[in-house]
Amino acid sequence: MLCAMKHSTAVLIRATFPTEPLPASFFREDADVEEGDIPYQLQAHFLSKKWNEVSLLDWISTAPIGSIVTYLTADTFRYYTPSILIGSLEDVRYLDWGIEAVLPHNQRLEPRGEWWKTFFGGFTSTQRIAIREFLKVALSLSFEGSACEFAARHGLEQIWVNLEGH
């Protein structure tokens, strides 16, 4: 049953998220792209690739999700989000990566700030439904009492409730 749910959710995500056009801008204006390894890794693993060409290995070889969002524009991160959702369904050892990708990046997981508003606001209602389906599958795959269970439930009950927007 879970295998079928994972598969149907991956099919839904693939059908819902277009591969073109690629985002117009890649790095955030306030990101320091001259220092450190992360900007280089982002360019090597993501830049000029369609989202369906980016693998789970590309994500985990680059940096944690919380670090990646400090460099990419909200539009760029949103564009590549389906690849981490599908990748984390295919290898549930990285389920937390997919869940984290669709939650606000702060300690309380609260939607706030312009980056989040742009990220969340750019999803269509159909894409939001696909993300909810991902979170439902993630919740059913999570161990009771785990951080994944908490985060997936929070996403379903607090973040991705209103499919029309925050």
Chimera marker file (.cmm) of the C-alpha trace (Angstrom):
<marker_set name="trace">
<marker id="1" x="0.000" y="0.000" z="0.000" r="1" g="1" b="0" radius="0.5"/>
<marker id="2" x="2.721" y="2.513" z="0.951" r="1" g="1" b="0" radius="0.5"/>
<marker id="3" x="4.705" y="1.641" z="-2.154" r="1" g="1" b="0" radius="0.5"/>
<marker id="4" x="1.682" y="2.445" z="-4.315" r="1" g="1" b="0" radius="0.5"/>
<marker id="5" x="1.126" y="5.718" z="-2.406" r="1" g="1" b="0" radius="0.5"/>
<marker id="6" x="4.764" y="6.717" z="-2.891" r="1" g="1" b="0" radius="0.5"/>
<marker id="7" x="4.569" y="5.922" z="-6.587" r="1" g="1" b="0" radius="0.5"/>
<marker id="8" x="1.275" y="7.741" z="-7.212" r="1" g="1" b="0" radius="0.5"/>
<marker id="9" x="2.528" y="10.788" z="-5.297" r="1" g="1" b="0" radius="0.5"/>
<marker id="10" x="5.732" y="10.880" z="-7.354" r="1" g="1" b="0" radius="0.5"/>
<marker id="11" x="3.646" y="10.627" z="-10.548" r="1" g="1" b="0" radius="0.5"/>
<marker id="12" x="1.439" y="13.492" z="-9.317" r="1" g="1" b="0" radius="0.5"/>
<marker id="13" x="4.464" y="15.657" z="-8.531" r="1" g="1" b="0" radius="0.5"/>
<marker id="14" x="6.007" y="14.988" z="-11.959" r="1" g="1" b="0" radius="0.5"/>
<marker id="15" x="2.741" y="15.873" z="-13.678" r="1" g="1" b="0" radius="0.5"/>
<marker id="16" x="2.123" y="19.008" z="-11.622" r="1" g="1" b="0" radius="0.5"/>
<marker id="17" x="5.479" y="20.781" z="-11.794" r="1" g="1" b="0" radius="0.5"/>
<marker id="18" x="6.643" y="21.996" z="-15.214" r="1" g="1" b="0" radius="0.5"/>
<marker id="19" x="10.311" y="21.684" z="-16.114" r="1" g="1" b="0" radius="0.5"/>
<marker id="20" x="10.308" y="24.955" z="-18.046" r="1" g="1" b="0" radius="0.5"/>
<marker id="21" x="10.967" y="27.775" z="-17.810" r="1" g="1" b="0" radius="0.5"/>
<marker id="22" x="13.999" y="27.700" z="-15.552" r="1" g="1" b="0" radius="0.5"/>
<marker id="23" x="14.074" y="30.503" z="-12.951" r="1" g="1" b="0" radius="0.5"/>
<marker id="24" x="15.315" y="33.863" z="-14.215" r="1" g="1" b="0" radius="0.5"/>
<marker id="25" x="17.635" y="34.466" z="-11.264" r="1" g="1" b="0" radius="0.5"/>
<marker id="26" x="19.497" y="31.807" z="-9.317" r="1" g="1" b="0" radius="0.5"/>
<marker id="27" x="21.179" y="33.330" z="-6.267" r="1" g="1" b="0" radius="0.5"/>
<marker id="28" x="19.561" y="35.652" z="-3.752" r="1" g="1" b="0" radius="0.5"/>
<marker id="29" x="20.768" y="39.241" z="-3.988" r="1" g="1" b="0" radius="0.5"/>
<marker id="30" x="21.827" y="39.168" z="-0.333" r="1" g="1" b="0" radius="0.5"/>
<marker id="31" x="23.744" y="35.866" z="-0.627" r="1" g="1" b="0" radius="0.5"/>
<marker id="32" x="27.516" y="35.942" z="-0.336" r="1" g="1" b="0" radius="0.5"/>
<marker id="33" x="28.330" y="33.780" z="-3.343" r="1" g="1" b="0" radius="0.5"/>
<marker id="34" x="32.037" y="34.625" z="-3.317" r="1" g="1" b="0" radius="0.5"/>
<marker id="35" x="32.777" y="32.782" z="-0.066" r="1" g="1" b="0" radius="0.5"/>
<marker id="36" x="32.602" y="29.122" z="0.798" r="1" g="1" b="0" radius="0.5"/>
<marker id="37" x="31.892" y="25.912" z="-1.041" r="1" g="1" b="0" radius="0.5"/>
<marker id="38" x="28.079" y="25.977" z="-1.115" r="1" g="1" b="0" radius="0.5"/>
<marker id="39" x="27.674" y="28.484" z="-3.987" r="1" g="1" b="0" radius="0.5"/>
<marker id="40" x="30.108" y="26.446" z="-6.080" r="1" g="1" b="0" radius="0.5"/>
<marker id="41" x="28.253" y="23.216" z="-5.280" r="1" g="1" b="0" radius="0.5"/>
<marker id="42" x="24.891" y="24.808" z="-6.090" r="1" g="1" b="0" radius="0.5"/>
<marker id="43" x="26.180" y="25.902" z="-9.468" r="1" g="1" b="0" radius="0.5"/>
<marker id="44" x="27.696" y="22.482" z="-10.158" r="1" g="1" b="0" radius="0.5"/>
<marker id="45" x="24.627" y="20.476" z="-9.130" r="1" g="1" b="0" radius="0.5"/>
<marker id="46" x="21.698" y="22.764" z="-10.016" r="1" g="1" b="0" radius="0.5"/>
<marker id="47" x="22.453" y="25.730" z="-12.275" r="1" g="1" b="0" radius="0.5"/>
<marker id="48" x="21.021" y="25.367" z="-15.790" r="1" g="1" b="0" radius="0.5"/>
<marker id="49" x="19.550" y="21.940" z="-15.011" r="1" g="1" b="0" radius="0.5"/>
<marker id="50" x="15.854" y="21.200" z="-15.217" r="1" g="1" b="0" radius="0.5"/>
<marker id="51" x="14.404" y="20.121" z="-11.872" r="1" g="1" b="0" radius="0.5"/>
<marker id="52" x="13.872" y="16.568" z="-13.122" r="1" g="1" b="0" radius="0.5"/>
<marker id="53" x="17.591" y="16.337" z="-13.889" r="1" g="1" b="0" radius="0.5"/>
<marker id="54" x="18.543" y="17.087" z="-10.278" r="1" g="1" b="0" radius="0.5"/>
<marker id="55" x="18.911" y="13.951" z="-8.174" r="1" g="1" b="0" radius="0.5"/>
<marker id="56" x="18.771" y="13.258" z="-4.479" r="1" g="1" b="0" radius="0.5"/>
<marker id="57" x="22.542" y="12.856" z="-4.648" r="1" g="1" b="0" radius="0.5"/>
<marker id="58" x="22.827" y="16.400" z="-6.027" r="1" g="1" b="0" radius="0.5"/>
<marker id="59" x="20.926" y="17.689" z="-3.006" r="1" g="1" b="0" radius="0.5"/>
<marker id="60" x="22.836" y="15.762" z="-0.364" r="1" g="1" b="0" radius="0.5"/>
<marker id="61" x="26.182" y="16.490" z="-2.039" r="1" g="1" b="0" radius="0.5"/>
<marker id="62" x="25.560" y="20.233" z="-1.878" r="1" g="1" b="0" radius="0.5"/>
<marker id="63" x="24.494" y="21.220" z="1.634" r="1" g="1" b="0" radius="0.5"/>
<marker id="64" x="21.624" y="20.814" z="4.117" r="1" g="1" b="0" radius="0.5"/>
<marker id="65" x="18.292" y="22.340" z="3.038" r="1" g="1" b="0" radius="0.5"/>
<marker id="66" x="18.569" y="25.083" z="5.648" r="1" g="1" b="0" radius="0.5"/>
<marker id="67" x="21.863" y="26.208" z="4.119" r="1" g="1" b="0" radius="0.5"/>
<marker id="68" x="20.692" y="25.960" z="0.529" r="1" g="1" b="0" radius="0.5"/>
<marker id="69" x="17.774" y="28.343" z="1.124" r="1" g="1" b="0" radius="0.5"/>
<marker id="70" x="20.161" y="31.050" z="2.301" r="1" g="1" b="0" radius="0.5"/>
<marker id="71" x="21.651" y="31.170" z="-1.207" r="1" g="1" b="0" radius="0.5"/>
<marker id="72" x="18.821" y="30.478" z="-3.677" r="1" g="1" b="0" radius="0.5"/>
<marker id="73" x="16.000" y="32.811" z="-4.581" r="1" g="1" b="0" radius="0.5"/>
<marker id="74" x="12.564" y="31.665" z="-3.478" r="1" g="1" b="0" radius="0.5"/>
<marker id="75" x="11.603" y="31.110" z="-7.120" r="1" g="1" b="0" radius="0.5"/>
<marker id="76" x="14.673" y="28.965" z="-7.732" r="1" g="1" b="0" radius="0.5"/>
<marker id="77" x="14.173" y="26.898" z="-4.596" r="1" g="1" b="0" radius="0.5"/>
<marker id="78" x="10.489" y="26.424" z="-5.469" r="1" g="1" b="0" radius="0.5"/>
<marker id="79" x="11.446" y="25.337" z="-8.989" r="1" g="1" b="0" radius="0.5"/>
<marker id="80" x="13.787" y="22.597" z="-7.679" r="1" g="1" b="0" radius="0.5"/>
<marker id="81" x="11.526" y="21.499" z="-4.790" r="1" g="1" b="0" radius="0.5"/>
<marker id="82" x="9.858" y="18.647" z="-6.717" r="1" g="1" b="0" radius="0.5"/>
<marker id="83" x="13.223" y="16.942" z="-7.224" r="1" g="1" b="0" radius="0.5"/>
<marker id="84" x="13.853" y="16.668" z="-3.476" r="1" g="1" b="0" radius="0.5"/>
<marker id="85" x="10.284" y="15.569" z="-2.818" r="1" g="1" b="0" radius="0.5"/>
<marker id="86" x="10.567" y="12.735" z="-5.324" r="1" g="1" b="0" radius="0.5"/>
<marker id="87" x="14.112" y="11.886" z="-4.230" r="1" g="1" b="0" radius="0.5"/>
<marker id="88" x="13.078" y="11.609" z="-0.596" r="1" g="1" b="0" radius="0.5"/>
<marker id="89" x="10.151" y="9.364" z="-1.528" r="1" g="1" b="0" radius="0.5"/>
<marker id="90" x="12.522" y="7.105" z="-3.449" r="1" g="1" b="0" radius="0.5"/>
<marker id="91" x="14.982" y="6.910" z="-0.563" r="1" g="1" b="0" radius="0.5"/>
<marker id="92" x="13.103" y="7.392" z="2.696" r="1" g="1" b="0" radius="0.5"/>
<marker id="93" x="16.360" y="7.691" z="4.627" r="1" g="1" b="0" radius="0.5"/>
<marker id="94" x="16.180" y="11.281" z="3.337" r="1" g="1" b="0" radius="0.5"/>
<marker id="95" x="12.476" y="11.806" z="3.961" r="1" g="1" b="0" radius="0.5"/>
<marker id="96" x="13.332" y="14.626" z="6.359" r="1" g="1" b="0" radius="0.5"/>
<marker id="97" x="14.972" y="16.518" z="3.469" r="1" g="1" b="0" radius="0.5"/>
<marker id="98" x="11.740" y="16.531" z="1.486" r="1" g="1" b="0" radius="0.5"/>
<marker id="99" x="9.682" y="17.543" z="4.500" r="1" g="1" b="0" radius="0.5"/>
<marker id="100" x="12.109" y="20.295" z="5.454" r="1" g="1" b="0" radius="0.5"/>
<marker id="101" x="12.042" y="21.654" z="1.907" r="1" g="1" b="0" radius="0.5"/>
<marker id="102" x="8.350" y="22.577" z="2.177" r="1" g="1" b="0" radius="0.5"/>
<marker id="103" x="8.401" y="24.025" z="5.696" r="1" g="1" b="0" radius="0.5"/>
<marker id="104" x="9.488" y="27.486" z="6.837" r="1" g="1" b="0" radius="0.5"/>
<marker id="105" x="13.159" y="27.626" z="7.736" r="1" g="1" b="0" radius="0.5"/>
<marker id="106" x="13.053" y="28.859" z="11.300" r="1" g="1" b="0" radius="0.5"/>
<marker id="107" x="12.981" y="27.187" z="14.690" r="1" g="1" b="0" radius="0.5"/>
<marker id="108" x="9.205" y="27.507" z="15.131" r="1" g="1" b="0" radius="0.5"/>
<marker id="109" x="8.412" y="26.540" z="11.540" r="1" g="1" b="0" radius="0.5"/>
<marker id="110" x="6.349" y="29.718" z="11.225" r="1" g="1" b="0" radius="0.5"/>
<marker id="111" x="5.586" y="31.226" z="7.831" r="1" g="1" b="0" radius="0.5"/>
<marker id="112" x="7.200" y="34.656" z="7.870" r="1" g="1" b="0" radius="0.5"/>
<marker id="113" x="9.368" y="36.950" z="5.812" r="1" g="1" b="0" radius="0.5"/>
<marker id="114" x="9.436" y="37.910" z="2.162" r="1" g="1" b="0" radius="0.5"/>
<marker id="115" x="11.386" y="34.826" z="1.068" r="1" g="1" b="0" radius="0.5"/>
<marker id="116" x="8.720" y="32.462" z="2.463" r="1" g="1" b="0" radius="0.5"/>
<marker id="117" x="5.880" y="34.615" z="1.132" r="1" g="1" b="0" radius="0.5"/>
<marker id="118" x="7.388" y="34.466" z="-2.364" r="1" g="1" b="0" radius="0.5"/>
<marker id="119" x="8.195" y="30.752" z="-2.088" r="1" g="1" b="0" radius="0.5"/>
<marker id="120" x="4.766" y="29.721" z="-0.819" r="1" g="1" b="0" radius="0.5"/>
<marker id="121" x="2.852" y="32.200" z="-2.935" r="1" g="1" b="0" radius="0.5"/>
<marker id="122" x="4.383" y="30.948" z="-6.171" r="1" g="1" b="0" radius="0.5"/>
<marker id="123" x="2.851" y="27.470" z="-5.965" r="1" g="1" b="0" radius="0.5"/>
<marker id="124" x="-0.347" y="26.841" z="-7.878" r="1" g="1" b="0" radius="0.5"/>
<marker id="125" x="-3.271" y="25.272" z="-6.040" r="1" g="1" b="0" radius="0.5"/>
<marker id="126" x="-2.602" y="22.021" z="-7.929" r="1" g="1" b="0" radius="0.5"/>
<marker id="127" x="1.036" y="22.050" z="-6.819" r="1" g="1" b="0" radius="0.5"/>
<marker id="128" x="-0.082" y="22.694" z="-3.230" r="1" g="1" b="0" radius="0.5"/>
<marker id="129" x="-2.307" y="19.637" z="-3.452" r="1" g="1" b="0" radius="0.5"/>
<marker id="130" x="0.705" y="17.607" z="-4.627" r="1" g="1" b="0" radius="0.5"/>
<marker id="131" x="2.742" y="18.891" z="-1.676" r="1" g="1" b="0" radius="0.5"/>
<marker id="132" x="-0.068" y="17.936" z="0.710" r="1" g="1" b="0" radius="0.5"/>
<marker id="133" x="-0.083" y="14.450" z="-0.822" r="1" g="1" b="0" radius="0.5"/>
<marker id="134" x="3.682" y="14.264" z="-0.305" r="1" g="1" b="0" radius="0.5"/>
<marker id="135" x="3.246" y="15.270" z="3.342" r="1" g="1" b="0" radius="0.5"/>
<marker id="136" x="0.494" y="12.680" z="3.845" r="1" g="1" b="0" radius="0.5"/>
<marker id="137" x="2.777" y="9.951" z="2.503" r="1" g="1" b="0" radius="0.5"/>
<marker id="138" x="5.679" y="11.297" z="4.571" r="1" g="1" b="0" radius="0.5"/>
<marker id="139" x="3.493" y="11.201" z="7.677" r="1" g="1" b="0" radius="0.5"/>
<marker id="140" x="2.497" y="7.590" z="7.025" r="1" g="1" b="0" radius="0.5"/>
<marker id="141" x="6.163" y="6.648" z="6.499" r="1" g="1" b="0" radius="0.5"/>
<marker id="142" x="7.328" y="8.379" z="9.688" r="1" g="1" b="0" radius="0.5"/>
<marker id="143" x="7.860" y="6.637" z="12.987" r="1" g="1" b="0" radius="0.5"/>
<marker id="144" x="5.476" y="7.649" z="15.739" r="1" g="1" b="0" radius="0.5"/>
<marker id="145" x="7.006" y="10.373" z="17.875" r="1" g="1" b="0" radius="0.5"/>
<marker id="146" x="9.774" y="11.137" z="15.380" r="1" g="1" b="0" radius="0.5"/>
<marker id="147" x="10.855" y="14.561" z="14.169" r="1" g="1" b="0" radius="0.5"/>
<marker id="148" x="9.628" y="13.585" z="10.692" r="1" g="1" b="0" radius="0.5"/>
<marker id="149" x="6.189" y="12.773" z="12.059" r="1" g="1" b="0" radius="0.5"/>
<marker id="150" x="6.026" y="16.097" z="13.895" r="1" g="1" b="0" radius="0.5"/>
<marker id="151" x="7.217" y="18.096" z="10.881" r="1" g="1" b="0" radius="0.5"/>
<marker id="152" x="4.941" y="16.356" z="8.366" r="1" g="1" b="0" radius="0.5"/>
<marker id="153" x="1.930" y="16.768" z="10.663" r="1" g="1" b="0" radius="0.5"/>
<marker id="154" x="2.808" y="20.422" z="11.253" r="1" g="1" b="0" radius="0.5"/>
<marker id="155" x="3.046" y="20.961" z="7.507" r="1" g="1" b="0" radius="0.5"/>
<marker id="156" x="-0.340" y="19.361" z="6.928" r="1" g="1" b="0" radius="0.5"/>
<marker id="157" x="-2.147" y="21.027" z="9.809" r="1" g="1" b="0" radius="0.5"/>
<marker id="158" x="-0.478" y="24.449" z="9.958" r="1" g="1" b="0" radius="0.5"/>
<marker id="159" x="1.248" y="25.329" z="6.680" r="1" g="1" b="0" radius="0.5"/>
<marker id="160" x="-0.305" y="23.604" z="3.679" r="1" g="1" b="0" radius="0.5"/>
<marker id="161" x="-3.904" y="23.854" z="4.911" r="1" g="1" b="0" radius="0.5"/>
<marker id="162" x="-5.053" y="26.771" z="2.773" r="1" g="1" b="0" radius="0.5"/>
<marker id="163" x="-4.530" y="25.691" z="-0.809" r="1" g="1" b="0" radius="0.5"/>
<marker id="164" x="-5.290" y="29.180" z="-2.090" r="1" g="1" b="0" radius="0.5"/>
<marker id="165" x="-2.407" y="30.851" z="-0.239" r="1" g="1" b="0" radius="0.5"/>
<marker id="166" x="-1.359" y="32.395" z="3.066" r="1" g="1" b="0" radius="0.5"/>
<link id1="1" id2="2" r="1" g="1" b="0" radius="0.2"/>
<link id1="2" id2="3" r="1" g="1" b="0" radius="0.2"/>
<link id1="3" id2="4" r="1" g="1" b="0" radius="0.2"/>
<link id1="4" id2="5" r="1" g="1" b="0" radius="0.2"/>
<link id1="5" id2="6" r="1" g="1" b="0" radius="0.2"/>
<link id1="6" id2="7" r="1" g="1" b="0" radius="0.2"/>
<link id1="7" id2="8" r="1" g="1" b="0" radius="0.2"/>
<link id1="8" id2="9" r="1" g="1" b="0" radius="0.2"/>
<link id1="9" id2="10" r="1" g="1" b="0" radius="0.2"/>
<link id1="10" id2="11" r="1" g="1" b="0" radius="0.2"/>
<link id1="11" id2="12" r="1" g="1" b="0" radius="0.2"/>
<link id1="12" id2="13" r="1" g="1" b="0" radius="0.2"/>
<link id1="13" id2="14" r="1" g="1" b="0" radius="0.2"/>
<link id1="14" id2="15" r="1" g="1" b="0" radius="0.2"/>
<link id1="15" id2="16" r="1" g="1" b="0" radius="0.2"/>
<link id1="16" id2="17" r="1" g="1" b="0" radius="0.2"/>
<link id1="17" id2="18" r="1" g="1" b="0" radius="0.2"/>
<link id1="18" id2="19" r="1" g="1" b="0" radius="0.2"/>
<link id1="19" id2="20" r="1" g="1" b="0" radius="0.2"/>
<link id1="20" id2="21" r="1" g="1" b="0" radius="0.2"/>
<link id1="21" id2="22" r="1" g="1" b="0" radius="0.2"/>
<link id1="22" id2="23" r="1" g="1" b="0" radius="0.2"/>
<link id1="23" id2="24" r="1" g="1" b="0" radius="0.2"/>
<link id1="24" id2="25" r="1" g="1" b="0" radius="0.2"/>
<link id1="25" id2="26" r="1" g="1" b="0" radius="0.2"/>
<link id1="26" id2="27" r="1" g="1" b="0" radius="0.2"/>
<link id1="27" id2="28" r="1" g="1" b="0" radius="0.2"/>
<link id1="28" id2="29" r="1" g="1" b="0" radius="0.2"/>
<link id1="29" id2="30" r="1" g="1" b="0" radius="0.2"/>
<link id1="30" id2="31" r="1" g="1" b="0" radius="0.2"/>
<link id1="31" id2="32" r="1" g="1" b="0" radius="0.2"/>
<link id1="32" id2="33" r="1" g="1" b="0" radius="0.2"/>
<link id1="33" id2="34" r="1" g="1" b="0" radius="0.2"/>
<link id1="34" id2="35" r="1" g="1" b="0" radius="0.2"/>
<link id1="35" id2="36" r="1" g="1" b="0" radius="0.2"/>
<link id1="36" id2="37" r="1" g="1" b="0" radius="0.2"/>
<link id1="37" id2="38" r="1" g="1" b="0" radius="0.2"/>
<link id1="38" id2="39" r="1" g="1" b="0" radius="0.2"/>
<link id1="39" id2="40" r="1" g="1" b="0" radius="0.2"/>
<link id1="40" id2="41" r="1" g="1" b="0" radius="0.2"/>
<link id1="41" id2="42" r="1" g="1" b="0" radius="0.2"/>
<link id1="42" id2="43" r="1" g="1" b="0" radius="0.2"/>
<link id1="43" id2="44" r="1" g="1" b="0" radius="0.2"/>
<link id1="44" id2="45" r="1" g="1" b="0" radius="0.2"/>
<link id1="45" id2="46" r="1" g="1" b="0" radius="0.2"/>
<link id1="46" id2="47" r="1" g="1" b="0" radius="0.2"/>
<link id1="47" id2="48" r="1" g="1" b="0" radius="0.2"/>
<link id1="48" id2="49" r="1" g="1" b="0" radius="0.2"/>
<link id1="49" id2="50" r="1" g="1" b="0" radius="0.2"/>
<link id1="50" id2="51" r="1" g="1" b="0" radius="0.2"/>
<link id1="51" id2="52" r="1" g="1" b="0" radius="0.2"/>
<link id1="52" id2="53" r="1" g="1" b="0" radius="0.2"/>
<link id1="53" id2="54" r="1" g="1" b="0" radius="0.2"/>
<link id1="54" id2="55" r="1" g="1" b="0" radius="0.2"/>
<link id1="55" id2="56" r="1" g="1" b="0" radius="0.2"/>
<link id1="56" id2="57" r="1" g="1" b="0" radius="0.2"/>
<link id1="57" id2="58" r="1" g="1" b="0" radius="0.2"/>
<link id1="58" id2="59" r="1" g="1" b="0" radius="0.2"/>
<link id1="59" id2="60" r="1" g="1" b="0" radius="0.2"/>
<link id1="60" id2="61" r="1" g="1" b="0" radius="0.2"/>
<link id1="61" id2="62" r="1" g="1" b="0" radius="0.2"/>
<link id1="62" id2="63" r="1" g="1" b="0" radius="0.2"/>
<link id1="63" id2="64" r="1" g="1" b="0" radius="0.2"/>
<link id1="64" id2="65" r="1" g="1" b="0" radius="0.2"/>
<link id1="65" id2="66" r="1" g="1" b="0" radius="0.2"/>
<link id1="66" id2="67" r="1" g="1" b="0" radius="0.2"/>
<link id1="67" id2="68" r="1" g="1" b="0" radius="0.2"/>
<link id1="68" id2="69" r="1" g="1" b="0" radius="0.2"/>
<link id1="69" id2="70" r="1" g="1" b="0" radius="0.2"/>
<link id1="70" id2="71" r="1" g="1" b="0" radius="0.2"/>
<link id1="71" id2="72" r="1" g="1" b="0" radius="0.2"/>
<link id1="72" id2="73" r="1" g="1" b="0" radius="0.2"/>
<link id1="73" id2="74" r="1" g="1" b="0" radius="0.2"/>
<link id1="74" id2="75" r="1" g="1" b="0" radius="0.2"/>
<link id1="75" id2="76" r="1" g="1" b="0" radius="0.2"/>
<link id1="76" id2="77" r="1" g="1" b="0" radius="0.2"/>
<link id1="77" id2="78" r="1" g="1" b="0" radius="0.2"/>
<link id1="78" id2="79" r="1" g="1" b="0" radius="0.2"/>
<link id1="79" id2="80" r="1" g="1" b="0" radius="0.2"/>
<link id1="80" id2="81" r="1" g="1" b="0" radius="0.2"/>
<link id1="81" id2="82" r="1" g="1" b="0" radius="0.2"/>
<link id1="82" id2="83" r="1" g="1" b="0" radius="0.2"/>
<link id1="83" id2="84" r="1" g="1" b="0" radius="0.2"/>
<link id1="84" id2="85" r="1" g="1" b="0" radius="0.2"/>
<link id1="85" id2="86" r="1" g="1" b="0" radius="0.2"/>
<link id1="86" id2="87" r="1" g="1" b="0" radius="0.2"/>
<link id1="87" id2="88" r="1" g="1" b="0" radius="0.2"/>
<link id1="88" id2="89" r="1" g="1" b="0" radius="0.2"/>
<link id1="89" id2="90" r="1" g="1" b="0" radius="0.2"/>
<link id1="90" id2="91" r="1" g="1" b="0" radius="0.2"/>
<link id1="91" id2="92" r="1" g="1" b="0" radius="0.2"/>
<link id1="92" id2="93" r="1" g="1" b="0" radius="0.2"/>
<link id1="93" id2="94" r="1" g="1" b="0" radius="0.2"/>
<link id1="94" id2="95" r="1" g="1" b="0" radius="0.2"/>
<link id1="95" id2="96" r="1" g="1" b="0" radius="0.2"/>
<link id1="96" id2="97" r="1" g="1" b="0" radius="0.2"/>
<link id1="97" id2="98" r="1" g="1" b="0" radius="0.2"/>
<link id1="98" id2="99" r="1" g="1" b="0" radius="0.2"/>
<link id1="99" id2="100" r="1" g="1" b="0" radius="0.2"/>
<link id1="100" id2="101" r="1" g="1" b="0" radius="0.2"/>
<link id1="101" id2="102" r="1" g="1" b="0" radius="0.2"/>
<link id1="102" id2="103" r="1" g="1" b="0" radius="0.2"/>
<link id1="103" id2="104" r="1" g="1" b="0" radius="0.2"/>
<link id1="104" id2="105" r="1" g="1" b="0" radius="0.2"/>
<link id1="105" id2="106" r="1" g="1" b="0" radius="0.2"/>
<link id1="106" id2="107" r="1" g="1" b="0" radius="0.2"/>
<link id1="107" id2="108" r="1" g="1" b="0" radius="0.2"/>
<link id1="108" id2="109" r="1" g="1" b="0" radius="0.2"/>
<link id1="109" id2="110" r="1" g="1" b="0" radius="0.2"/>
<link id1="110" id2="111" r="1" g="1" b="0" radius="0.2"/>
<link id1="111" id2="112" r="1" g="1" b="0" radius="0.2"/>
<link id1="112" id2="113" r="1" g="1" b="0" radius="0.2"/>
<link id1="113" id2="114" r="1" g="1" b="0" radius="0.2"/>
<link id1="114" id2="115" r="1" g="1" b="0" radius="0.2"/>
<link id1="115" id2="116" r="1" g="1" b="0" radius="0.2"/>
<link id1="116" id2="117" r="1" g="1" b="0" radius="0.2"/>
<link id1="117" id2="118" r="1" g="1" b="0" radius="0.2"/>
<link id1="118" id2="119" r="1" g="1" b="0" radius="0.2"/>
<link id1="119" id2="120" r="1" g="1" b="0" radius="0.2"/>
<link id1="120" id2="121" r="1" g="1" b="0" radius="0.2"/>
<link id1="121" id2="122" r="1" g="1" b="0" radius="0.2"/>
<link id1="122" id2="123" r="1" g="1" b="0" radius="0.2"/>
<link id1="123" id2="124" r="1" g="1" b="0" radius="0.2"/>
<link id1="124" id2="125" r="1" g="1" b="0" radius="0.2"/>
<link id1="125" id2="126" r="1" g="1" b="0" radius="0.2"/>
<link id1="126" id2="127" r="1" g="1" b="0" radius="0.2"/>
<link id1="127" id2="128" r="1" g="1" b="0" radius="0.2"/>
<link id1="128" id2="129" r="1" g="1" b="0" radius="0.2"/>
<link id1="129" id2="130" r="1" g="1" b="0" radius="0.2"/>
<link id1="130" id2="131" r="1" g="1" b="0" radius="0.2"/>
<link id1="131" id2="132" r="1" g="1" b="0" radius="0.2"/>
<link id1="132" id2="133" r="1" g="1" b="0" radius="0.2"/>
<link id1="133" id2="134" r="1" g="1" b="0" radius="0.2"/>
<link id1="134" id2="135" r="1" g="1" b="0" radius="0.2"/>
<link id1="135" id2="136" r="1" g="1" b="0" radius="0.2"/>
<link id1="136" id2="137" r="1" g="1" b="0" radius="0.2"/>
<link id1="137" id2="138" r="1" g="1" b="0" radius="0.2"/>
<link id1="138" id2="139" r="1" g="1" b="0" radius="0.2"/>
<link id1="139" id2="140" r="1" g="1" b="0" radius="0.2"/>
<link id1="140" id2="141" r="1" g="1" b="0" radius="0.2"/>
<link id1="141" id2="142" r="1" g="1" b="0" radius="0.2"/>
<link id1="142" id2="143" r="1" g="1" b="0" radius="0.2"/>
<link id1="143" id2="144" r="1" g="1" b="0" radius="0.2"/>
<link id1="144" id2="145" r="1" g="1" b="0" radius="0.2"/>
<link id1="145" id2="146" r="1" g="1" b="0" radius="0.2"/>
<link id1="146" id2="147" r="1" g="1" b="0" radius="0.2"/>
<link id1="147" id2="148" r="1" g="1" b="0" radius="0.2"/>
<link id1="148" id2="149" r="1" g="1" b="0" radius="0.2"/>
<link id1="149" id2="150" r="1" g="1" b="0" radius="0.2"/>
<link id1="150" id2="151" r="1" g="1" b="0" radius="0.2"/>
<link id1="151" id2="152" r="1" g="1" b="0" radius="0.2"/>
<link id1="152" id2="153" r="1" g="1" b="0" radius="0.2"/>
<link id1="153" id2="154" r="1" g="1" b="0" radius="0.2"/>
<link id1="154" id2="155" r="1" g="1" b="0" radius="0.2"/>
<link id1="155" id2="156" r="1" g="1" b="0" radius="0.2"/>
<link id1="156" id2="157" r="1" g="1" b="0" radius="0.2"/>
<link id1="157" id2="158" r="1" g="1" b="0" radius="0.2"/>
<link id1="158" id2="159" r="1" g="1" b="0" radius="0.2"/>
<link id1="159" id2="160" r="1" g="1" b="0" radius="0.2"/>
<link id1="160" id2="161" r="1" g="1" b="0" radius="0.2"/>
<link id1="161" id2="162" r="1" g="1" b="0" radius="0.2"/>
<link id1="162" id2="163" r="1" g="1" b="0" radius="0.2"/>
<link id1="163" id2="164" r="1" g="1" b="0" radius="0.2"/>
<link id1="164" id2="165" r="1" g="1" b="0" radius="0.2"/>
<link id1="165" id2="166" r="1" g="1" b="0" radius="0.2"/>
</marker_set>
